[in-house]
Amino acid sequence: MTSPSTGRTDGGDLTLGLDTFGDVTDDPDGRPMSHAQTIRHLVEEGVLADQVGLDHFGIGEHHTDTMPLSAADVVLSAIASRTSRIRLGSAVTVISSDDPVRVFQRYATLDAVSNGRAELILGRGSSTESFPLFGYELSDYEELFEEKVGLFAELLKEKPVTWSGSTRAALDGLPVYPHSESGAIPTWIGVGGSPQSVVRTARYGFSLMLAIIGGETARFAPFSQLFRQALEQFGHPQRPVGIHAPGHVAATDEQAIEEFLPALEAAMRRVSRERGFRTPTRETLLRDVGPGGALHVGSPETVARKIARTLTDLDATRFDLKYGMHGMAHDAVMTNIELFGTKVAPLVREMMAH
């Protein structure tokens, strides 16, 4: 049995990929790249991910000066034109502040130009810049997400849609085009730690992507179990569980920490000022680099062992490394992609096979 929400019949094979938020990186002289150069580099990064044998490349929607990726599907289409194998998707599409009909049409178009390689991760997003930008109220945060996810689930059936709600105009038996050739675009919901969100994901028959950005990864293990139980209760076939977590790979553990942590610290200081939460200390971040923590940073062997442990602890079949950070050197980001594809991924596959 195949769900129109996912286009998958079971958990499938192990999937290893990369996610990026399009962070502005530095040139060799330590100067930030322009937004245009950042986007052009992002296309090259996606092409390299395909060349080194990775399964998936995702771009997360953001609307900031340091993460200027507001049109991920356009960049993914450019990558699709230069690749033939790697799956391409949104690391997150902020469905709450978008129109589900247009999201479906854009990714159905990407699916066409990529010969059936498009995927979506729908989410609330950790940033809220898109709400005022597109005229939405943060006070409607929950209602917007619930209604728009529900409408998107109807659109994925690729039949005339009848739907009504309070967040957009109703649809009365209207067809929506284009259709995908497979009849279903694989769709996930990104969940950051809410049991209610896990149950909602199961109710619609979507796949579950656990977004783990800090703390101990093992605390998410009950969500995998809850998801599988909820799928059964709602009468859906079992769906994949994936993990999205930050990290960086370099030749040695020390080099990876030196390249990644200063940029992460600066980003956390900036975000904490904007959102009013306590800034994590370097000691806290180093704990997350250690065994069991959310940051997958180190040499290929270190990162591979940690990914294999994370996948096992959470009973997941997909891992997406969120790579890159504002202020990192672009060359270090490219090396990370190469090492993740040529060294880390084969090691993880070998470890999981045994």
C-alpha positions in Angstrom: 0.0 0.0 0.0 1.3 3.4 -0.9 0.2 6.6 0.7 -0.4 9.7 -1.5 1.4 11.7 1.3 4.7 10.0 0.9 4.9 7.9 -2.2 6.7 5.2 -0.2 5.6 1.8 0.8 7.9 1.2 3.8 10.9 2.5 5.7 13.2 1.8 2.7 17.0 1.6 2.7 19.4 3.8 4.6 19.5 7.3 3.2 22.3 9.7 3.8 22.2 13.3 2.7 23.0 16.9 3.3 20.9 19.9 4.3 21.8 23.5 4.1 20.2 26.8 5.0 22.4 28.6 2.4 24.5 30.3 5.0 26.8 33.1 3.7 30.3 31.8 3.8 33.6 33.7 3.6 36.0 34.0 0.6 39.8 33.1 1.0 40.4 36.6 2.4 37.8 36.2 5.1 35.2 38.5 3.5 31.5 37.4 3.4 30.3 36.4 0.0 27.6 38.3 -1.7 24.1 36.8 -1.7 24.4 36.1 -5.4 27.7 34.3 -5.0 26.3 32.4 -2.1 23.5 31.1 -4.3 25.8 30.2 -7.1 28.1 28.3 -4.7 25.0 26.5 -3.4 24.4 25.1 -6.8 28.0 23.9 -6.9 27.6 22.3 -3.5 24.5 20.3 -4.7 26.4 19.1 -7.8 29.3 18.0 -5.6 27.0 16.1 -3.3 25.7 14.2 -6.3 29.2 13.5 -7.6 30.4 12.0 -4.2 27.5 9.6 -4.1 25.1 11.1 -1.5 21.4 10.2 -1.6 19.8 13.5 -0.9 20.4 17.3 -1.0 18.1 19.7 0.8 17.8 23.5 1.1 15.9 25.1 3.9 13.9 28.2 3.4 15.2 31.3 5.2 14.7 35.1 4.7 17.7 36.7 6.4 20.9 38.5 5.5 23.1 35.6 6.6 20.8 32.9 5.1 19.3 34.4 1.9 17.6 31.3 0.6 14.1 32.4 0.1 13.5 30.5 -3.1 14.9 27.0 -2.5 13.0 25.3 -5.3 14.6 27.6 -7.9 18.1 26.7 -6.7 17.1 23.0 -6.6 15.9 23.2 -10.2 19.3 24.6 -11.2 21.0 21.7 -9.4 18.6 19.3 -11.1 19.7 20.5 -14.5 23.3 19.4 -13.6 22.6 16.1 -11.8 20.9 12.9 -12.7 20.7 10.8 -9.5 20.6 12.6 -6.2 17.2 13.4 -4.7 16.5 17.1 -4.2 14.2 18.7 -1.6 13.4 21.4 0.9 15.2 21.0 4.2 12.2 22.9 5.4 9.4 24.8 3.6 7.7 27.1 6.0 4.2 26.1 5.0 2.5 28.3 7.6 3.5 31.5 5.7 3.2 30.1 2.2 0.3 29.1 -0.1 0.0 25.3 -0.1 -1.3 25.3 -3.7 1.8 27.2 -4.9 4.1 25.0 -2.8 2.6 21.9 -4.5 2.9 23.5 -7.9 6.5 24.5 -7.4 7.6 21.1 -6.2 5.6 19.2 -8.8 7.4 21.4 -11.4 10.8 20.5 -9.7 9.7 16.9 -9.8 9.2 17.2 -13.5 12.5 18.9 -14.4 14.4 16.5 -12.1 12.8 13.3 -13.5 11.0 12.4 -10.3 13.6 13.4 -7.7 11.7 16.0 -5.7 10.9 15.8 -2.0 9.5 18.2 0.6 10.0 18.7 4.3 7.2 20.9 5.6 7.7 22.7 8.9 7.1 25.7 11.0 10.7 26.8 10.7 12.9 28.0 13.5 12.8 31.5 12.2 9.7 33.8 12.0 10.9 36.4 9.4 8.5 35.1 6.8 5.3 35.9 8.9 5.5 39.7 8.7 7.1 39.5 5.2 4.0 37.8 3.8 1.4 39.5 6.0 0.7 36.8 8.6 0.2 37.2 12.3 2.4 35.1 14.7 -0.7 34.9 16.9 -2.1 32.6 14.2 1.0 30.3 14.3 -0.8 27.1 15.3 -3.9 27.6 13.2 -1.9 28.4 10.1 0.2 25.3 10.3 -2.6 22.9 11.1 -4.9 24.2 8.2 -2.2 24.5 5.6 -0.7 21.0 6.3 -4.2 19.6 6.0 -4.7 21.3 2.7 -1.3 20.1 1.4 -2.3 16.5 2.3 -5.3 16.9 0.0 -3.2 18.4 -2.8 -0.9 15.4 -2.7 -3.7 13.1 -3.8 -3.6 15.0 -7.2 -7.3 15.0 -7.6 -9.8 17.9 -7.6 -9.6 19.5 -4.2 -12.5 20.5 -2.0 -11.3 22.3 1.1 -12.3 25.2 3.3 -10.7 27.0 6.3 -10.1 30.4 7.8 -6.5 31.0 6.6 -7.0 31.1 2.8 -9.8 31.0 0.2 -11.8 27.8 -0.1 -11.4 25.3 -2.9 -14.5 23.7 -4.4 -13.6 20.7 -6.5 -10.8 22.6 -8.3 -8.0 20.7 -10.1 -4.4 21.7 -9.4 -1.7 21.2 -11.9 0.9 20.0 -12.8 0.6 16.4 -11.7 3.7 14.4 -10.9 4.5 11.4 -13.0 4.7 9.1 -10.0 1.4 10.3 -8.6 2.9 11.4 -5.3 5.8 13.6 -4.1 7.5 12.2 -1.0 6.6 14.6 1.9 7.9 14.8 5.4 7.1 16.9 8.5 9.9 18.4 10.4 9.4 18.0 14.2 11.5 19.7 16.8 10.3 18.0 20.0 6.5 18.1 20.3 4.5 14.8 20.8 1.5 16.5 19.3 3.4 17.2 16.1 4.5 13.6 15.9 0.9 12.4 16.2 -0.2 15.0 13.6 2.5 13.7 11.2 1.2 10.2 11.6 -2.4 11.3 11.2 -1.7 12.6 7.7 0.5 9.7 6.8 3.6 11.8 6.2 7.1 10.7 7.0 8.8 12.0 10.2 11.9 14.2 10.2 13.3 14.8 13.7 15.1 18.1 13.8 17.7 17.9 16.5 19.8 21.0 17.0 21.1 20.6 20.5 21.2 18.4 23.6 21.1 14.6 23.8 19.8 12.9 20.7 18.6 9.9 22.7 15.8 12.0 24.2 14.1 11.8 20.8 13.8 8.0 20.8 10.3 8.0 22.3 9.1 10.1 19.4 10.1 7.3 16.9 8.1 4.8 19.0 5.1 7.2 19.3 5.2 7.8 15.5 5.1 4.1 14.7 2.3 3.5 17.2 0.3 6.4 15.9 0.6 5.3 12.2 -0.8 1.9 13.2 -3.7 3.5 15.1 -4.5 5.7 12.1 -4.4 2.8 9.7 -1.4 4.0 7.7 1.5 1.8 6.6 4.8 2.4 8.4 6.8 5.4 7.3 10.5 6.3 7.5 11.9 8.3 10.4 14.7 10.7 9.5 17.1 12.8 11.5 18.3 16.3 10.7 21.3 17.4 12.8 24.1 20.0 12.5 27.7 19.0 11.9 31.0 19.4 10.1 33.6 17.0 8.8 37.3 17.7 8.4 40.5 15.7 8.3 40.8 15.5 12.2 38.5 16.1 15.1 40.5 19.2 16.1 40.3 20.7 12.7 36.6 20.2 12.5 36.0 21.8 15.9 38.3 24.7 15.0 36.5 25.4 11.7 32.9 24.9 12.9 32.5 26.0 16.6 33.5 29.7 16.3 31.0 30.2 13.5 28.3 28.3 15.5 29.1 30.3 18.7 28.7 33.6 16.7 25.4 32.4 15.2 24.1 31.4 18.6 25.0 34.7 20.1 23.2 36.5 17.3 20.1 34.4 17.6 20.0 34.6 21.4 20.0 38.4 21.2 17.2 38.4 18.6 15.0 35.9 20.5 15.9 36.6 24.1 17.2 33.2 25.2 20.4 32.4 27.1 23.4 32.0 24.9 25.0 28.5 25.0 28.6 28.5 26.3 31.5 26.9 24.4 31.4 24.2 27.1 27.8 23.4 26.3 28.5 23.2 22.6 31.5 21.0 23.2 29.3 18.6 25.2 27.0 18.4 22.2 30.1 17.5 20.1 30.7 14.6 22.5 29.1 11.2 22.4 25.3 11.3 22.4 25.2 15.1 21.7 23.4 16.6 18.7 26.5 18.1 17.0 28.1 15.6 14.5 31.5 17.3 14.3 34.9 15.6 13.7 36.9 13.4 11.5 35.2 11.0 9.1 35.5 8.1 11.5 34.2 10.1 14.5 31.2 11.5 12.6 30.4 8.1 11.0 30.4 6.4 14.4 28.2 9.1 15.9 25.7 9.0 13.0 25.5 5.2 13.2 24.8 5.5 16.9 22.2 8.2 16.4 20.4 6.2 13.7 20.4 3.1 16.0 19.3 4.9 19.1 16.4 6.6 17.3 15.4 3.6 15.1 15.8 5.8 12.0 16.7 5.1 8.3 17.7 8.5 7.2 20.3 11.0 8.3 20.7 14.5 6.9 23.8 16.5 8.1 23.0 20.2 8.3 26.3 21.6 7.1 27.7 25.1 6.8 27.5 28.2 9.0 27.7 31.9 8.4 31.3 33.0 8.6 32.9 29.6 7.7 35.3 29.4 4.9 33.7 28.2 1.6 36.6 25.8 1.0 36.0 24.1 4.4 32.3 23.7 3.4 33.3 22.0 0.1 35.8 19.7 1.9 33.0 18.8 4.3 30.8 17.7 1.4 33.5 15.7 -0.2 34.5 13.9 3.0 30.9 13.2 4.0 30.2 11.5 0.6 33.5 9.7 0.1 34.4 8.8 3.7 31.6 9.2 6.1 28.7 7.7 4.1 30.5 4.4 3.2 31.6 4.0 6.9 28.1 4.5 8.1 26.6 2.0 5.6 29.2 -0.5 6.7 28.5 0.0 10.4 24.7 -0.2 9.9 25.0 -3.3 7.8 26.7 -5.1 10.8 
